[in-house]
């Protein structure tokens, strides 16, 4: 059980966070723009594409129709997906776990075309190219 002192400290910490970090007062999915829009207590709106956020990347518009805001205003819950997002992390640019974000960045980097990458590929081709994968029987 939590003591009165621990409870008081937790409340003080929450109040300090609310003073320093904007909280969500409303959230919705904008079907026309295909974005989740979060209205902050500061009056600003923040929007993002669901495909860019871990847990929402394969969501259909119907999955995003209902968004719940935590009592603190620091979290969003998507009941249809059982997905939760921490608003302070989103505002800092963290759209998923470190491993998930690294995989997304690696996939994007692999698609980049550059003169150096093309040159390296040509050199590799002259050496016989990439080894063929064995055919499974």
N, CA and C atoms as an extended XYZ file, in Angstrom:
411
Properties=species:S:1:pos:R:3:atomname:S:1:resname:S:1:resid:I:1 pbc="F F F"
N         0.840       -1.175        0.000 N   UNK     1
C         0.000        0.000        0.000 CA  UNK     1
C         0.893        1.249        0.000 C   UNK     1
N         0.423        2.268       -0.629 N   UNK     2
C         1.179        3.512       -0.742 CA  UNK     2
C         0.925        4.370        0.496 C   UNK     2
N         2.003        4.924        1.026 N   UNK     3
C         1.862        5.788        2.202 CA  UNK     3
C         1.384        7.173        1.774 C   UNK     3
N         0.907        7.946        2.738 N   UNK     4
C         0.468        9.313        2.455 CA  UNK     4
C         1.627       10.149        1.906 C   UNK     4
N         2.814        9.922        2.428 N   UNK     5
C         3.985       10.683        1.982 CA  UNK     5
C         4.331       10.344        0.525 C   UNK     5
N         4.296        9.049        0.179 N   UNK     6
C         4.569        8.637       -1.203 CA  UNK     6
C         3.527        9.211       -2.154 C   UNK     6
N         2.267        9.203       -1.715 N   UNK     7
C         1.183        9.754       -2.524 CA  UNK     7
C         1.381       11.252       -2.742 C   UNK     7
N         1.746       11.957       -1.687 N   UNK     8
C         1.985       13.402       -1.782 CA  UNK     8
C         3.122       13.701       -2.754 C   UNK     8
N         4.207       12.909       -2.672 N   UNK     9
C         5.356       13.095       -3.572 CA  UNK     9
C         4.959       12.831       -5.026 C   UNK     9
N         4.154       11.798       -5.251 N   UNK    10
C         3.711       11.478       -6.606 CA  UNK    10
C         2.842       12.603       -7.163 C   UNK    10
N         1.973       13.160       -6.337 N   UNK    11
C         1.134       14.282       -6.772 CA  UNK    11
C         1.987       15.497       -7.114 C   UNK    11
N         2.986       15.783       -6.281 N   UNK    12
C         3.869       16.924       -6.529 CA  UNK    12
C         4.640       16.731       -7.832 C   UNK    12
N         5.106       15.497       -8.075 N   UNK    13
C         5.835       15.199       -9.319 CA  UNK    13
C         4.918       15.377      -10.531 C   UNK    13
N         3.676       14.909      -10.425 N   UNK    14
C         2.707       15.063      -11.512 CA  UNK    14
C         2.408       16.523      -11.804 C   UNK    14
N         2.257       17.316      -10.743 N   UNK    15
C         1.985       18.752      -10.912 CA  UNK    15
C         3.157       19.444      -11.595 C   UNK    15
N         4.369       19.043      -11.217 N   UNK    16
C         5.567       19.625      -11.833 CA  UNK    16
C         5.625       19.273      -13.327 C   UNK    16
N         5.292       18.014      -13.664 N   UNK    17
C         5.280       17.599      -15.069 CA  UNK    17
C         4.224       18.366      -15.861 C   UNK    17
N         3.014       18.520      -15.280 N   UNK    18
C         1.942       19.236      -15.983 CA  UNK    18
C         2.320       20.685      -16.246 C   UNK    18
N         3.127       21.266      -15.370 N   UNK    19
C         3.555       22.653      -15.562 CA  UNK    19
C         4.613       22.764      -16.657 C   UNK    19
N         5.386       21.695      -16.865 N   UNK    20
C         6.495       21.749      -17.815 CA  UNK    20
C         6.169       21.146      -19.180 C   UNK    20
N         5.224       20.210      -19.225 N   UNK    21
C         4.932       19.486      -20.459 CA  UNK    21
C         3.467       19.688      -20.814 C   UNK    21
N         3.173       20.049      -22.060 N   UNK    22
C         1.768       20.216      -22.442 CA  UNK    22
C         1.012       18.890      -22.348 C   UNK    22
N        -0.249       18.969      -21.973 N   UNK    23
C        -1.079       17.770      -21.864 CA  UNK    23
C        -2.132       17.772      -22.970 C   UNK    23
N        -2.598       16.582      -23.297 N   UNK    24
C        -3.647       16.434      -24.304 CA  UNK    24
C        -4.996       16.736      -23.662 C   UNK    24
N        -5.809       17.522      -24.377 N   UNK    25
C        -7.169       17.779      -23.906 CA  UNK    25
C        -8.185       17.163      -24.861 C   UNK    25
N        -7.745       16.829      -26.077 N   UNK    26
C        -8.612       16.167      -27.055 CA  UNK    26
C        -7.725       15.446      -28.063 C   UNK    26
N        -8.278       14.390      -28.648 N   UNK    27
C        -7.554       13.651      -29.685 CA  UNK    27
C        -8.576       13.033      -30.628 C   UNK    27
N        -8.230       13.003      -31.900 N   UNK    28
C        -9.138       12.439      -32.903 CA  UNK    28
C        -8.338       11.957      -34.093 C   UNK    28
N        -8.982       11.124      -34.903 N   UNK    29
C        -8.371       10.700      -36.156 CA  UNK    29
C        -9.035       11.489      -37.270 C   UNK    29
N        -8.241       12.183      -38.055 N   UNK    30
C        -8.721       12.963      -39.193 CA  UNK    30
C        -8.634       12.075      -40.435 C   UNK    30
N        -9.755       11.501      -40.838 N   UNK    31
C        -9.780       10.580      -41.987 CA  UNK    31
C        -9.327       11.271      -43.278 C   UNK    31
N        -9.726       12.515      -43.459 N   UNK    32
C        -9.392       13.235      -44.689 CA  UNK    32
C        -7.880       13.378      -44.867 C   UNK    32
N        -7.193       13.694      -43.786 N   UNK    33
C        -5.734       13.873      -43.845 CA  UNK    33
C        -4.978       12.596      -43.481 C   UNK    33
N        -5.684       11.607      -42.924 N   UNK    34
C        -5.048       10.352      -42.543 CA  UNK    34
C        -4.082       10.514      -41.383 C   UNK    34
N        -4.409       11.406      -40.452 N   UNK    35
C        -3.516       11.693      -39.331 CA  UNK    35
C        -4.260       11.663      -38.000 C   UNK    35
N        -3.531       11.303      -36.951 N   UNK    36
C        -4.039       11.444      -35.589 CA  UNK    36
C        -3.710       12.876      -35.174 C   UNK    36
N        -4.705       13.565      -34.666 N   UNK    37
C        -4.528       14.965      -34.248 CA  UNK    37
C        -4.751       15.051      -32.747 C   UNK    37
N        -3.782       15.620      -32.055 N   UNK    38
C        -3.860       15.796      -30.602 CA  UNK    38
C        -3.942       17.293      -30.321 C   UNK    38
N        -4.985       17.693      -29.613 N   UNK    39
C        -5.119       19.096      -29.218 CA  UNK    39
C        -4.544       19.238      -27.818 C   UNK    39
N        -3.559       20.106      -27.671 N   UNK    40
C        -2.870       20.301      -26.393 CA  UNK    40
C        -3.502       21.435      -25.592 C   UNK    40
N        -3.305       21.408      -24.292 N   UNK    41
C        -3.839       22.444      -23.404 CA  UNK    41
C        -3.283       23.822      -23.750 C   UNK    41
N        -2.152       23.874      -24.423 N   UNK    42
C        -1.541       25.151      -24.815 CA  UNK    42
C        -2.257       25.796      -25.999 C   UNK    42
N        -3.163       25.029      -26.629 N   UNK    43
C        -3.870       25.546      -27.803 CA  UNK    43
C        -3.287       25.040      -29.111 C   UNK    43
N        -2.153       24.382      -29.046 N   UNK    44
C        -1.534       23.840      -30.253 CA  UNK    44
C        -2.112       22.473      -30.597 C   UNK    44
N        -2.099       22.154      -31.889 N   UNK    45
C        -2.462       20.822      -32.354 CA  UNK    45
C        -1.214       20.151      -32.889 C   UNK    45
N        -1.068       18.869      -32.573 N   UNK    46
C         0.043       18.061      -33.067 CA  UNK    46
C        -0.588       16.926      -33.858 C   UNK    46
N        -0.075       16.682      -35.068 N   UNK    47
C        -0.633       15.617      -35.907 CA  UNK    47
C         0.488       14.714      -36.403 C   UNK    47
N         0.174       13.431      -36.574 N   UNK    48
C         1.159       12.487      -37.089 CA  UNK    48
C         0.452       11.386      -37.857 C   UNK    48
N         1.190       10.767      -38.753 N   UNK    49
C         0.676        9.631      -39.508 CA  UNK    49
C         0.748        8.382      -38.635 C   UNK    49
N        -0.322        7.635      -38.534 N   UNK    50
C        -0.299        6.421      -37.707 CA  UNK    50
C         0.787        5.436      -38.129 C   UNK    50
N         1.088        5.356      -39.402 N   UNK    51
C         2.099        4.394      -39.872 CA  UNK    51
C         3.490        4.684      -39.299 C   UNK    51
N         3.690        5.890      -38.768 N   UNK    52
C         4.987        6.275      -38.218 CA  UNK    52
C         5.125        5.974      -36.728 C   UNK    52
N         4.099        5.384      -36.124 N   UNK    53
C         4.113        5.153      -34.677 CA  UNK    53
C         3.952        3.667      -34.368 C   UNK    53
N         4.824        3.161      -33.527 N   UNK    54
C         4.770        1.759      -33.130 CA  UNK    54
C         3.420        1.443      -32.483 C   UNK    54
N         2.801        0.383      -32.950 N   UNK    55
C         1.507       -0.028      -32.438 CA  UNK    55
C         0.351        0.457      -33.284 C   UNK    55
N         0.600        1.490      -34.094 N   UNK    56
C        -0.452        2.032      -34.961 CA  UNK    56
C        -0.134        1.824      -36.439 C   UNK    56
N         1.055        1.289      -36.740 N   UNK    57
C         1.530        1.244      -38.120 CA  UNK    57
C         0.629        0.466      -39.072 C   UNK    57
N        -0.157       -0.492      -38.583 N   UNK    58
C        -1.033       -1.281      -39.459 CA  UNK    58
C        -2.506       -1.011      -39.169 C   UNK    58
N        -2.789        0.058      -38.453 N   UNK    59
C        -4.161        0.374      -38.051 CA  UNK    59
C        -4.999        0.827      -39.241 C   UNK    59
N        -6.237        0.419      -39.208 N   UNK    60
C        -7.220        0.870      -40.199 CA  UNK    60
C        -7.942        2.079      -39.608 C   UNK    60
N        -8.547        2.921      -40.443 N   UNK    61
C        -9.261        4.093      -39.905 CA  UNK    61
C       -10.259        3.749      -38.808 C   UNK    61
N       -10.964        2.625      -38.934 N   UNK    62
C       -11.928        2.235      -37.902 CA  UNK    62
C       -11.244        1.961      -36.562 C   UNK    62
N        -9.993        1.477      -36.612 N   UNK    63
C        -9.238        1.210      -35.387 CA  UNK    63
C        -8.865        2.495      -34.652 C   UNK    63
N        -8.833        3.589      -35.384 N   UNK    64
C        -8.385        4.866      -34.820 CA  UNK    64
C        -9.549        5.794      -34.473 C   UNK    64
N       -10.773        5.306      -34.693 N   UNK    65
C       -11.957        6.148      -34.486 CA  UNK    65
C       -12.123        6.562      -33.027 C   UNK    65
N       -11.753        5.685      -32.102 N   UNK    66
C       -11.899        6.017      -30.683 CA  UNK    66
C       -10.524        6.148      -30.046 C   UNK    66
N       -10.275        7.311      -29.458 N   UNK    67
C        -9.017        7.574      -28.761 CA  UNK    67
C        -9.371        8.083      -27.368 C   UNK    67
N        -8.806        7.443      -26.362 N   UNK    68
C        -9.039        7.857      -24.980 CA  UNK    68
C        -7.803        8.580      -24.456 C   UNK    68
N        -8.042        9.596      -23.656 N   UNK    69
C        -6.944       10.357      -23.040 CA  UNK    69
C        -6.903        9.987      -21.561 C   UNK    69
N        -5.705        9.729      -21.053 N   UNK    70
C        -5.558        9.380      -19.636 CA  UNK    70
C        -5.954       10.574      -18.769 C   UNK    70
N        -6.329       10.334      -17.524 N   UNK    71
C        -6.690       11.447      -16.636 CA  UNK    71
C        -5.581       12.498      -16.507 C   UNK    71
N        -4.328       12.062      -16.589 N   UNK    72
C        -3.215       13.018      -16.483 CA  UNK    72
C        -3.045       13.849      -17.750 C   UNK    72
N        -3.551       13.331      -18.874 N   UNK    73
C        -3.363       14.008      -20.153 CA  UNK    73
C        -2.041       13.667      -20.813 C   UNK    73
N        -1.278       12.753      -20.217 N   UNK    74
C         0.034       12.384      -20.751 CA  UNK    74
C         0.014       11.140      -21.622 C   UNK    74
N        -1.121       10.475      -21.729 N   UNK    75
C        -1.160        9.241      -22.506 CA  UNK    75
C        -2.426        9.161      -23.343 C   UNK    75
N        -2.301        8.493      -24.484 N   UNK    76
C        -3.428        8.214      -25.361 CA  UNK    76
C        -3.600        6.704      -25.422 C   UNK    76
N        -4.842        6.265      -25.434 N   UNK    77
C        -5.130        4.836      -25.540 CA  UNK    77
C        -6.044        4.617      -26.734 C   UNK    77
N        -5.712        3.620      -27.546 N   UNK    78
C        -6.497        3.236      -28.702 CA  UNK    78
C        -7.124        1.878      -28.381 C   UNK    78
N        -8.371        1.859      -27.877 N   UNK    79
C        -8.984        0.615      -27.411 CA  UNK    79
C        -9.055       -0.488      -28.467 C   UNK    79
N        -9.351       -0.146      -29.707 N   UNK    80
C        -9.477       -1.163      -30.754 CA  UNK    80
C        -8.159       -1.883      -31.018 C   UNK    80
N        -7.050       -1.243      -30.697 N   UNK    81
C        -5.719       -1.818      -30.935 CA  UNK    81
C        -5.031       -2.244      -29.643 C   UNK    81
N        -5.609       -1.875      -28.513 N   UNK    82
C        -4.977       -2.055      -27.209 CA  UNK    82
C        -3.567       -1.465      -27.229 C   UNK    82
N        -3.468       -0.258      -27.792 N   UNK    83
C        -2.180        0.436      -27.920 CA  UNK    83
C        -2.207        1.711      -27.084 C   UNK    83
N        -1.083        2.012      -26.463 N   UNK    84
C        -0.948        3.210      -25.642 CA  UNK    84
C         0.247        4.024      -26.125 C   UNK    84
N         0.089        5.330      -26.123 N   UNK    85
C         1.175        6.229      -26.509 CA  UNK    85
C         1.413        7.215      -25.371 C   UNK    85
N         2.678        7.478      -25.094 N   UNK    86
C         3.064        8.418      -24.050 CA  UNK    86
C         3.342        9.759      -24.716 C   UNK    86
N         2.518       10.738      -24.443 N   UNK    87
C         2.597       12.034      -25.110 CA  UNK    87
C         3.955       12.727      -24.974 C   UNK    87
N         4.565       12.805      -23.780 N   UNK    88
C         5.879       13.463      -23.710 CA  UNK    88
C         6.908       12.828      -24.651 C   UNK    88
N         6.872       11.509      -24.808 N   UNK    89
C         7.806       10.848      -25.728 CA  UNK    89
C         7.486       11.222      -27.170 C   UNK    89
N         6.203       11.264      -27.529 N   UNK    90
C         5.822       11.665      -28.890 CA  UNK    90
C         6.308       13.078      -29.198 C   UNK    90
N         6.142       13.967      -28.232 N   UNK    91
C         6.553       15.353      -28.437 CA  UNK    91
C         8.066       15.491      -28.579 C   UNK    91
N         8.808       14.523      -28.041 N   UNK    92
C        10.262       14.540      -28.172 CA  UNK    92
C        10.721       13.805      -29.430 C   UNK    92
N         9.780       13.254      -30.182 N   UNK    93
C        10.136       12.578      -31.425 CA  UNK    93
C        10.359       11.087      -31.294 C   UNK    93
N         9.944       10.493      -30.183 N   UNK    94
C        10.081        9.047      -30.006 CA  UNK    94
C         8.753        8.389      -30.353 C   UNK    94
N         8.704        7.721      -31.499 N   UNK    95
C         7.464        7.135      -31.987 CA  UNK    95
C         7.389        5.630      -31.735 C   UNK    95
N         8.315        5.102      -30.952 N   UNK    96
C         8.324        3.684      -30.624 CA  UNK    96
C         9.557        3.354      -29.811 C   UNK    96
N         9.737        2.055      -29.562 N   UNK    97
C        10.912        1.640      -28.801 CA  UNK    97
C        12.176        1.909      -29.615 C   UNK    97
N        13.304        1.913      -28.950 N   UNK    98
C        14.581        2.160      -29.629 CA  UNK    98
C        14.823        1.136      -30.733 C   UNK    98
N        14.526       -0.133      -30.445 N   UNK    99
C        14.720       -1.201      -31.430 CA  UNK    99
C        13.807       -0.996      -32.638 C   UNK    99
N        12.547       -0.640      -32.382 N   UNK   100
C        11.584       -0.430      -33.467 CA  UNK   100
C        12.006        0.751      -34.340 C   UNK   100
N        12.408        1.848      -33.701 N   UNK   101
C        12.820        3.031      -34.463 CA  UNK   101
C        14.075        2.748      -35.279 C   UNK   101
N        15.028        1.990      -34.710 N   UNK   102
C        16.256        1.648      -35.432 CA  UNK   102
C        15.930        0.811      -36.666 C   UNK   102
N        15.000       -0.116      -36.526 N   UNK   103
C        14.608       -0.945      -37.675 CA  UNK   103
C        13.974       -0.085      -38.760 C   UNK   103
N        13.131        0.869      -38.363 N   UNK   104
C        12.487        1.761      -39.346 CA  UNK   104
C        13.513        2.628      -40.054 C   UNK   104
N        14.469        3.172      -39.294 N   UNK   105
C        15.502        4.012      -39.897 CA  UNK   105
C        16.404        3.189      -40.819 C   UNK   105
N        16.722        1.965      -40.412 N   UNK   106
C        17.552        1.087      -41.243 CA  UNK   106
C        16.873        0.758      -42.547 C   UNK   106
N        15.573        0.522      -42.508 N   UNK   107
C        14.822        0.219      -43.725 CA  UNK   107
C        14.820        1.422      -44.663 C   UNK   107
N        14.664        2.606      -44.101 N   UNK   108
C        14.683        3.820      -44.927 CA  UNK   108
C        16.075        4.049      -45.510 C   UNK   108
N        17.096        3.813      -44.700 N   UNK   109
C        18.472        4.002      -45.175 CA  UNK   109
C        18.822        3.045      -46.299 C   UNK   109
N        18.278        1.836      -46.241 N   UNK   110
C        18.533        0.854      -47.287 CA  UNK   110
C        17.923        1.229      -48.618 C   UNK   110
N        16.917        2.106      -48.595 N   UNK   111
C        16.245        2.529      -49.823 CA  UNK   111
C        16.873        3.777      -50.441 C   UNK   111
N        17.788        4.383      -49.725 N   UNK   112
C        18.414        5.616      -50.203 CA  UNK   112
C        19.285        5.328      -51.417 C   UNK   112
N        19.199        6.204      -52.395 N   UNK   113
C        20.037        6.075      -53.581 CA  UNK   113
C        21.059        7.207      -53.573 C   UNK   113
N        22.286        6.840      -53.797 N   UNK   114
C        23.327        7.857      -53.845 CA  UNK   114
C        24.399        7.404      -54.828 C   UNK   114
N        25.231        8.344      -55.228 N   UNK   115
C        26.322        8.024      -56.154 CA  UNK   115
C        27.282        7.030      -55.500 C   UNK   115
N        27.567        7.207      -54.223 N   UNK   116
C        28.491        6.312      -53.528 CA  UNK   116
C        27.919        4.901      -53.443 C   UNK   116
N        26.618        4.795      -53.181 N   UNK   117
C        25.992        3.482      -53.086 CA  UNK   117
C        25.989        2.793      -54.453 C   UNK   117
N        25.699        3.540      -55.510 N   UNK   118
C        25.694        2.980      -56.863 CA  UNK   118
C        27.091        2.509      -57.250 C   UNK   118
N        28.111        3.291      -56.922 N   UNK   119
C        29.491        2.927      -57.236 CA  UNK   119
C        29.893        1.656      -56.505 C   UNK   119
N        29.534        1.573      -55.243 N   UNK   120
C        29.844        0.392      -54.445 CA  UNK   120
C        29.147       -0.842      -55.006 C   UNK   120
N        27.931       -0.671      -55.445 N   UNK   121
C        27.175       -1.786      -56.023 CA  UNK   121
C        27.831       -2.269      -57.316 C   UNK   121
N        28.299       -1.342      -58.139 N   UNK   122
C        28.982       -1.716      -59.395 CA  UNK   122
C        30.272       -2.483      -59.094 C   UNK   122
N        31.030       -2.012      -58.096 N   UNK   123
C        32.268       -2.704      -57.721 CA  UNK   123
C        31.970       -4.112      -57.229 C   UNK   123
N        30.925       -4.253      -56.434 N   UNK   124
C        30.539       -5.562      -55.924 CA  UNK   124
C        30.120       -6.479      -57.082 C   UNK   124
N        29.433       -5.920      -58.057 N   UNK   125
C        29.011       -6.692      -59.229 CA  UNK   125
C        30.199       -7.228      -60.010 C   UNK   125
N        31.263       -6.451      -60.115 N   UNK   126
C        32.466       -6.889      -60.840 CA  UNK   126
C        33.165       -8.031      -60.109 C   UNK   126
N        32.924       -8.120      -58.793 N   UNK   127
C        33.530       -9.194      -58.000 CA  UNK   127
C        32.643      -10.445      -57.971 C   UNK   127
N        31.592      -10.438      -58.731 N   UNK   128
C        30.700      -11.598      -58.766 CA  UNK   128
C        29.352      -11.337      -58.111 C   UNK   128
N        29.210      -10.194      -57.511 N   UNK   129
C        27.923       -9.849      -56.913 CA  UNK   129
C        27.633      -10.589      -55.626 C   UNK   129
N        26.417      -10.451      -55.201 N   UNK   130
C        25.965      -11.084      -53.971 CA  UNK   130
C        25.806      -12.598      -54.215 C   UNK   130
N        26.234      -13.420      -53.280 N   UNK   131
C        26.060      -14.877      -53.459 CA  UNK   131
C        24.584      -15.234      -53.559 C   UNK   131
N        24.289      -16.220      -54.396 N   UNK   132
C        22.906      -16.653      -54.563 CA  UNK   132
C        22.453      -17.417      -53.320 C   UNK   132
N        21.179      -17.238      -53.000 N   UNK   133
C        20.600      -17.974      -51.874 CA  UNK   133
C        20.297      -19.385      -52.329 C   UNK   133
N        20.534      -20.362      -51.463 N   UNK   134
C        20.224      -21.746      -51.838 CA  UNK   134
C        18.709      -21.902      -52.023 C   UNK   134
N        18.327      -22.678      -53.017 N   UNK   135
C        16.914      -22.910      -53.306 CA  UNK   135
C        16.411      -24.011      -52.371 C   UNK   135
N        15.323      -23.709      -51.649 N   UNK   136
C        14.760      -24.700      -50.745 CA  UNK   136
C        13.973      -25.727      -51.536 C   UNK   136
N        14.137      -26.996      -51.194 N   UNK   137
C        13.450      -28.051      -51.934 CA  UNK   137
C        12.083      -28.341      -51.378 C   UNK   137
